[in-house]
């Protein structure tokens, strides 16, 4: 029994680090937090989405030597937002901070953020867009542009006065997070705005300037797909959750598929194919394109790979084929009962989209 130790009392501060393929940044992160938080009682929880580079192994090895280090390894679940939620709900501290695992956030600003909470702020946000803050660490002009457009879109659509709503660096009391957690969408790679908009009453927010540093190791996760998911979050909030976020994304992808179908149809007819063959080819190409886009965008966190990809593609094509039959059948029936052609067609299309989404959610992507 000599190997067992009496556990110390729970820490006052919990720092959540969502990570994926951040093996080389784990030990430097722990060392940086130790230097930034002298005299404070803290823990760090690495929430790893089953990184193939062994991030969770490194974090667990550190936890054996330092009981301030914890690790949650998630299998079959991916996404920064849901990782933050899971980590925060497992936290022991009365105050919770979120910081990226790539060392681009300035951990030395954490004491100021905790002091802001003690002074009465509901949320303290590390901001690149207030005086004294910079986005210098964004690796390219394209990423600077993506970030700026996301911020602008969030401010316009939600009316928030938050200067950096896409920040992944913030702190709040655990009690407030527990209150808001059931209302969070929990999808995608941005969660701060989700937290802010989940509150029924305006929150008192203090923005702390910091310098967004260049990444030391690994690869950036900010890309156009992240922005697609961020746009989906905004739409979900505007609709007050009345329509599932994935259904909105699925329908948007379907709209693109309609355009692809039309383009292929016209090109095939110009090449000499009959309308029937051209339409069949257009439909098939659109199905393949829709599957790929849904796999990359709508269901990014449960993306199919290898044999599961091909199995999913076959089921998707067969299921959408049945959806097309239902679409045409319902439209014809409604039109025969004095419904206008446009109305009948729209109703048939709606039934087809709902059918295809149901098939996709239940049989193709089950995550």
C-alpha positions in Angstrom: 0.0 0.0 0.0 3.0 2.3 0.2 2.6 3.3 -3.5 -0.7 5.0 -2.8 -0.6 8.7 -1.9 -3.2 10.9 -0.2 -4.6 13.2 -2.8 -4.3 16.9 -2.4 -7.4 19.1 -2.1 -9.0 20.0 -5.4 -7.4 22.9 -7.3 -9.0 26.3 -7.5 -8.2 26.7 -11.2 -8.7 24.2 -14.1 -7.2 24.9 -17.5 -8.7 23.0 -20.4 -6.5 22.3 -23.3 -8.3 20.7 -26.3 -5.7 19.1 -28.6 -5.2 17.0 -31.6 -1.7 16.0 -32.8 0.0 18.3 -30.3 2.5 15.7 -28.9 5.5 18.1 -29.0 3.6 20.9 -27.3 2.4 19.0 -24.2 5.5 19.2 -22.0 6.2 22.8 -23.0 2.6 23.8 -22.2 2.9 22.3 -18.6 6.2 24.1 -18.1 4.8 27.4 -19.4 1.7 27.1 -17.1 3.9 26.4 -14.1 6.0 29.5 -14.8 2.9 31.7 -15.5 0.9 30.6 -12.4 3.4 30.7 -9.4 1.7 30.3 -6.1 -1.7 29.4 -7.6 -3.4 26.0 -7.1 -4.1 24.8 -10.7 -4.7 21.7 -12.8 -4.4 21.2 -16.5 -6.7 18.8 -18.4 -5.6 17.8 -21.9 -8.6 16.6 -23.9 -7.2 14.6 -26.8 -9.2 13.4 -29.7 -7.3 10.1 -30.0 -4.4 11.8 -31.8 -2.4 9.4 -34.0 0.8 11.1 -32.9 0.4 9.8 -29.3 -0.5 13.2 -27.6 -2.4 11.4 -24.9 0.5 9.1 -24.1 2.8 12.1 -23.5 0.1 13.8 -21.3 -0.4 10.6 -19.2 3.3 10.1 -18.8 3.6 13.6 -17.4 0.6 13.0 -15.1 2.5 10.2 -13.4 5.1 12.7 -12.2 2.9 15.7 -11.7 -0.6 15.3 -10.2 -1.6 18.7 -11.6 -1.7 17.1 -15.1 -4.8 15.1 -16.3 -5.7 13.7 -19.6 -9.0 12.7 -21.3 -8.6 10.6 -24.4 -11.7 10.6 -26.6 -12.3 7.8 -29.1 -14.9 8.2 -31.8 -15.6 11.8 -30.8 -13.9 14.9 -32.4 -14.2 18.6 -32.4 -12.7 21.4 -30.3 -16.0 22.7 -28.9 -17.2 19.3 -27.6 -13.7 18.7 -26.2 -13.9 21.9 -24.2 -17.3 21.1 -22.9 -16.2 17.6 -21.8 -13.0 18.9 -20.2 -14.8 21.7 -18.4 -17.5 19.4 -17.0 -14.7 17.1 -15.7 -12.8 20.0 -14.1 -12.3 20.3 -10.4 -11.6 24.0 -10.1 -14.1 26.8 -9.3 -12.7 28.8 -12.2 -12.1 27.3 -15.7 -9.9 28.6 -18.4 -9.6 27.4 -22.0 -6.4 27.7 -24.0 -5.2 26.1 -27.2 -2.6 23.4 -27.1 -0.3 25.0 -29.7 1.3 27.6 -27.4 0.0 30.4 -29.5 -2.0 31.9 -26.7 -0.1 33.8 -24.1 -0.4 31.9 -20.9 1.1 34.7 -18.9 -2.2 36.6 -19.3 -4.1 34.0 -17.3 -3.5 35.7 -13.9 -5.1 38.8 -15.3 -8.0 36.9 -16.6 -8.6 35.2 -13.2 -8.2 38.6 -11.5 -11.0 39.9 -13.8 -13.3 37.1 -12.7 -12.5 37.9 -9.1 -13.4 41.6 -9.8 -16.8 40.6 -11.0 -16.5 39.7 -14.7 -18.6 36.8 -16.0 -16.1 35.9 -18.7 -12.5 37.1 -19.3 -11.5 36.8 -22.9 -8.0 36.9 -24.3 -8.4 39.3 -27.2 -6.2 40.0 -30.2 -8.4 42.9 -31.3 -8.2 45.4 -28.4 -5.4 47.8 -27.7 -2.3 45.9 -26.9 -3.3 42.7 -28.7 -2.1 41.4 -32.0 -2.8 38.6 -34.5 0.9 38.4 -35.5 1.0 34.6 -35.1 -1.5 33.9 -37.9 0.7 32.0 -40.4 -0.6 33.6 -43.6 -2.6 36.5 -45.0 -5.3 34.0 -45.9 -5.7 33.0 -42.3 -5.7 36.6 -41.2 -8.5 37.2 -43.7 -10.5 34.1 -42.6 -10.3 35.2 -39.0 -11.3 38.8 -39.7 -14.3 37.7 -41.8 -15.4 35.3 -39.1 -15.3 38.1 -36.5 -17.2 40.5 -38.7 -19.8 37.9 -39.6 -20.4 37.1 -35.9 -20.7 40.7 -34.9 -23.2 41.5 -37.7 -25.4 38.5 -37.3 -25.5 38.4 -33.5 -25.1 42.0 -32.5 -22.4 41.1 -30.0 -20.0 43.9 -29.0 -17.3 41.3 -28.3 -14.2 42.4 -30.2 -12.8 38.9 -30.6 -15.7 36.4 -30.7 -13.5 33.8 -32.4 -11.0 33.7 -29.5 -10.3 30.3 -28.1 -8.6 31.8 -25.0 -11.0 32.7 -22.2 -11.9 32.0 -18.6 -15.1 31.8 -16.6 -16.5 30.5 -13.3 -17.3 26.8 -13.3 -20.7 27.5 -11.9 -21.6 29.7 -15.0 -20.3 27.0 -17.4 -22.4 24.3 -15.7 -25.4 26.6 -16.1 -24.8 27.2 -19.8 -23.5 23.7 -20.8 -27.0 22.2 -21.6 -27.6 25.1 -24.1 -24.4 24.8 -26.0 -24.3 23.5 -29.6 -21.0 21.9 -29.0 -20.0 21.5 -32.7 -17.1 22.8 -34.6 -13.9 24.5 -33.6 -15.2 27.8 -32.0 -17.0 27.8 -28.7 -16.6 31.3 -27.1 -19.5 32.8 -29.1 -21.6 29.7 -28.3 -21.1 30.3 -24.6 -21.9 34.0 -24.8 -25.1 33.5 -26.9 -26.3 30.7 -24.6 -26.7 33.1 -21.7 -30.2 34.5 -21.3 -29.0 37.8 -19.9 -26.1 39.8 -21.2 -22.8 38.8 -19.6 -20.2 41.1 -18.2 -17.2 40.5 -20.4 -13.7 41.8 -19.8 -11.3 41.5 -22.8 -7.6 41.1 -21.9 -5.2 42.0 -24.7 -2.6 39.4 -25.7 -0.2 38.7 -28.6 -1.2 35.7 -30.7 2.2 34.0 -31.1 3.6 31.9 -34.0 3.0 28.2 -33.7 6.1 26.3 -32.4 5.2 22.8 -33.6 2.4 21.0 -35.4 -0.1 22.4 -37.9 -2.7 25.1 -37.7 -6.4 24.0 -37.6 -7.8 27.3 -38.9 -9.1 26.8 -42.5 -12.1 27.3 -44.7 -13.8 24.2 -43.2 -13.6 25.7 -39.7 -15.2 28.8 -41.0 -18.0 26.7 -42.6 -18.7 25.2 -39.2 -18.5 28.6 -37.5 -21.1 29.9 -40.0 -23.3 26.9 -39.1 -23.1 27.9 -35.4 -24.2 31.4 -36.2 -27.2 30.1 -38.2 -28.1 27.7 -35.4 -28.1 30.5 -32.9 -30.2 32.7 -35.2 -32.8 29.9 -35.6 -32.7 29.4 -31.8 -31.9 25.7 -32.3 -35.3 25.0 -34.0 -33.5 23.2 -36.9 -30.6 20.8 -36.2 -27.3 22.4 -37.2 -26.3 19.4 -39.3 -29.6 19.5 -41.2 -28.9 23.1 -42.2 -25.4 22.1 -43.4 -26.8 19.0 -45.1 -29.4 21.1 -47.0 -26.8 23.7 -48.0 -24.6 20.9 -49.4 -27.7 19.6 -51.2 -28.2 23.0 -52.9 -24.7 22.9 -54.2 -25.5 19.4 -55.5 -28.4 20.7 -57.5 -26.1 23.1 -59.3 -23.6 20.3 -60.0 -26.4 18.2 -61.4 -27.5 21.0 -63.7 -24.0 21.7 -65.0 -23.3 18.0 -65.7 -26.7 17.7 -67.4 -26.0 20.6 -69.8 -22.4 19.5 -70.5 -23.6 15.9 -71.2 -26.4 17.1 -73.5 -23.8 19.2 -75.5 -21.7 16.1 -75.8 -24.7 14.4 -77.5 -26.3 12.4 -74.7 -30.0 12.1 -74.6 -31.8 13.9 -71.8 -32.5 10.7 -69.9 -28.8 9.6 -69.9 -27.6 13.2 -69.2 -29.9 13.5 -66.3 -28.9 10.1 -64.9 -25.2 11.1 -65.2 -25.8 14.5 -63.6 -27.7 12.9 -60.7 -25.0 10.3 -60.1 -22.2 12.9 -60.1 -24.2 15.2 -57.8 -24.7 12.3 -55.3 -20.9 11.5 -55.3 -20.1 15.2 -54.8 -22.7 15.6 -52.1 -21.3 12.6 -50.2 -17.8 14.0 -50.4 -18.9 17.4 -49.2 -20.9 16.0 -46.4 -18.1 13.8 -45.3 -15.7 16.7 -45.3 -18.0 19.4 -43.9 -21.3 18.3 -42.4 -19.9 15.2 -40.7 -16.3 16.3 -40.4 -16.0 15.1 -36.8 -17.1 11.6 -37.7 -15.5 11.6 -41.2 -15.5 8.2 -42.9 -12.1 6.7 -44.1 -10.9 3.5 -45.7 -13.4 0.7 -46.1 -16.0 2.6 -44.1 -15.8 5.4 -46.7 -16.8 3.1 -49.6 -19.5 1.4 -47.5 -20.9 4.8 -46.6 -20.8 5.9 -50.2 -22.8 2.9 -51.5 -25.4 3.3 -48.8 -25.6 7.1 -49.5 -26.1 6.6 -53.2 -28.8 3.9 -52.7 -30.6 5.9 -50.0 -30.5 9.1 -52.1 -31.8 7.1 -55.1 -34.9 6.1 -53.0 -35.2 9.7 -51.9 -35.3 10.8 -55.5 -38.1 8.3 -56.3 -40.0 9.6 -53.3 -39.4 13.2 -54.4 -40.8 12.6 -57.9 -43.7 10.5 -56.6 -44.9 13.0 -54.1 -44.6 15.9 -56.5 -46.6 14.1 -59.1 -49.3 13.2 -56.6 -49.6 16.8 -55.3 -49.7 18.2 -58.8 -52.4 15.8 -59.8 -54.5 17.2 -56.9 -54.4 20.7 -58.2 -51.2 21.9 -56.4 -49.2 24.2 -58.6 -46.1 22.8 -60.3 -43.8 25.0 -58.2 -45.5 24.1 -54.9 -45.6 20.3 -55.7 -41.9 20.4 -56.7 -40.9 22.2 -53.6 -42.8 19.8 -51.4 -41.3 16.8 -53.1 -37.8 18.3 -52.8 -38.4 18.9 -49.0 -39.4 15.3 -48.5 -36.4 14.2 -50.5 -34.0 16.3 -48.3 -35.5 15.0 -45.1 -35.3 11.4 -46.3 -31.7 11.7 -47.4 -30.8 13.4 -44.1 -32.5 10.6 -42.1 -30.6 7.9 -44.1 -27.3 9.8 -43.7 -27.6 10.3 -40.0 -28.8 6.8 -39.1 -27.0 4.6 -41.6 -24.0 6.4 -43.1 -22.6 8.7 -40.5 -23.7 7.5 -37.1 -21.6 9.9 -34.9 
